[in-house]
């Protein structure tokens, strides 16, 4: 049986993969894949990694040297992979879609929580404080939401927002003519939206798309939510936008410097990241730790697709759901 080493493994990963695995010996490791831990993959036929693992040129070369034949991403995103180095050397496969509903629903949950101050109400009532002061929100009905990115997740959120009776506008470099949606320019979306939800991959074109310039074009009092990749938002610019009250509140499931923090219990640790500390302590910011994907259905789909990708490769060399340097991924 082929041996697969999993990096950055959590209990929910083990549960979902063990429920479906019949053909592989799986070595689950809690350690993230880094230049220091890559040697733990020795003797493996393939490795399986997540979003905060490091797959740079050094790691790729070492994996090849140790005889690893495949890298399986149990995620959709692949901005953490050096595709150029891996090209024609080491195949890389991913899970292109696991549950767009999970992420879209989490985005709406963040918006609802920000608006109706549910997190504050919960904290108050635990102390038997039943005052309503400071908890006022507004109706979502007839408000305008701007969707940045109309891929699978963005499309689901569009349907959810329409169910609330919201006016929906969208921006995407690659417009989908089959969607019943009004596409607008980026400037129009920024200036007209009462809420903005980000659903873009992290690329050279989208890195820091939300910055001082674009924030200054936003409608004053906007709510901003990001469940895509942290690097789409310049965090220091975001904090400035929150301080000058252009942005009324932010719901963040991702953070551009999350790699060594998210998915871990850091409650007994002095956090050295001053920017993150500011965000966590701002009363109009809700930060969740990259959990938007975390539903039973999503975890089952991730396990099913990942194992299928690996099985196909070792059965006859078929590379399903490949990501590569010159491919249109």
Beta strands, then each sheet from edge to edge (+ up, - down):
strand 1: 2-6
strand 2: 24-28
strand 3: 46-49
strand 4: 70-73
strand 5: 91-93
strand 6: 144-148
strand 7: 167-171
strand 8: 182-183
strand 9: 195-198
strand 10: 222-226
strand 11: 247-252
strand 12: 285-287
sheet 1: 2+ 1+ 3+ 4+ 5+
sheet 2: 8+ 7+ 6+ 9+ 10+ 11+ 12+
end
